[in-house]
Amino acid sequence: MNGRRSWTKLVLLVLLLLAGLSVDGRVIPPQWDGGSASPRWTVRPMNVNCPPPSCITAKDLNTLWASPDATQYIRCRPAPTGYWMVELKPCAPGTLFQFSRQTCVGTRNWSSC
């Protein structure tokens, strides 16, 4: 029974954080200056269940890979050693990377893998 209570508390904590509340009940104010830039994320959208990045085959090299943080993506690039390495790239402000479309899309059009 004690494990169930801990699990319930954890789920409640996650829901409060997703709703924009801190643990002590105060609202977390958005970090936005009101200008043309979009507000910064309080809780960043996450890409889940996406394939892990790989830079081995020609298809891999031409694929953009999802980062766990949806505001970024991963691409393969040549390394000085002659092999390939992964490089983390940001999406434009206000967009999120969608693996199925292979591009950064507006937040309303985004879905995880």
N, C-alpha and C positions, 0 to 999 in steps of 0.2 A: 504494500500500500504506500510506503514511503517513496518508492521509486516513481509511482504514478503521480504523487503530489509534486515531486521535483520536475517531472516531465510537464505537468500542467503549468507550473510556474515559468518554465522555460518558454513554452508556447505563448503564454500571456506576455512575457517580456518582449519576445520577437514581434508580436502583434502591436504592442505599444510603440516600439521603435519604428515599425513600418508606418504607423499612423502619425508619426512626427512628434511623439511625446517622449520626454526623457523619463528615466526610472523614477524620479521623485515627483512626476506628474506635471512639470512645467512644460509648456509648448516650446519646441525648438524653433526659433525664428528662421525664416528662409534667408539665405545669404545672397541677396540680390540688391543691386544698387538702383534698380528701376530704369537703367539705361537700355540700350538695344540688345545687350548680351542676355542670354537666358539665365535663369537662376541656377546656382550650383546645386548638385544633388545632395540631399541630406542622407539618403540611403541610395547608393548607386545600384542601378539595375544590373543583374548578373546574367551572363550567358551560362546556362547549365546544359548538361548532356551533349555538348558539342564535341566533335572529334578532336583529339589532341593534335597540336601542330607537328608537322613532319616535313623535312626538307630533303627527301631522298629521290623520289621519282620526278619526272618532268611535270606530271600532273600536280604533285605536291608543290613544286616550285612556282607554279602559276595559280595557286590557290591562296586566298586570303583566309587566315585562320581567326577564329573567335578567341578573344581574351576573356578571362573570367569577368573582368570589368567591361561592361558593354560599351563604355565610352571610348574604348580602344580596340584595335585589332592587331594581328600579328602577320607579318609577311616574311618570306625567305629572301635573303640577300647574300651575295657572294662575300665570303670571308677572305681576309688577306692570305690565309693558309691555302686557298684554292678550293676549300670545301664551302658549304653553305651554312648560314646561321640564321636564327630568328631575330626579327627586329620588331619592337613594339611601336606602333604608330597611333596617334590620337585621331578620333573622328572630329569633324567640325563641331563647334559649339551647338548644342541643341539637337544633336543627332546621336544615334546609337548604331553599333555595327550589327548587321543581320547576316549570319553565315549563309543562309539559304539564298539570299540575293547577292551576296558577295560585295556589299557596299554598306555605307552608313546611310541610315534612313531617318526620317523624322520620328520623334518619340511616339506619335500616335499610330504610325505604321509599323512599329517594331514588334517583333516577337522573338523569344529565345529559340535556341536550336530545337 
